[in-house]
């Protein structure tokens, strides 16, 4: 027996356009806040932080912020400090964005740089290069054979 038609919203394969726009809005605002604020926390006072992505929940009330400290140094310490400062950052974020709700912020380390570096090292391996090399076409002597 086939399943009855579902009511309400269709399940989504990925984030909606609304979520993507809100995530970029929050990301840009957080970059400006981190650039201009002075932090007393030693882990944040001299840290150069890149916010690579912000993923917003469907209800736009929660934001997952992917960050990478410059050079990947002290990532755990910086992430912990950012999560401690998340309430302060949320207070600064509210006036900087035009959204009905200011999302709660959770910071996590963006490991995509590490993954890309690992893949790059794998591709540089001579055995992998040999396997990925395109086979050369058979050489011809340039003459017509009839």
Steps between C-alpha positions, in 0.01 A plus 500: 500500500654836402577756765242775539597839362685705758358824627698811560851564380703276279825366648797700377822359363703796624467844651241734354588826328375677812739303720791563265432875490462518878821301549698737279346802675604362840847403372573847364371667817711272723810574293449872558433450871814290547701756302392799712450358851768481765492182703642457848523122453867430415396228255308758295693822559768433237333224302440541128186301426338410171129422501467271202129418516191553711220245478163615628226269624171498304332715767795748480549487877828308515824562315786254469814703424799328342824676589869457432769686696786629287732210429272264692694575817331469836172404328353325804585791730356758259180299441447461875555874553257588219233277652557670837456837328198390294247690714704820470536447124127436468427829677725681252353306209137598565527865393730410208250275321145557389335183619199439720706284736870512575619141475688330779859436398702181522857497374674192361835444332487486122705196409451539125848657471654196669303268273610692189864483611471126563351444154773712345767290672333182375489632144870588518591140583692348204288184506179701478645719224585188302144370540347834405722561198315481172627224280698639209355450158675249280766673300476495125775549250297769326473307172183375336460129489294372214 
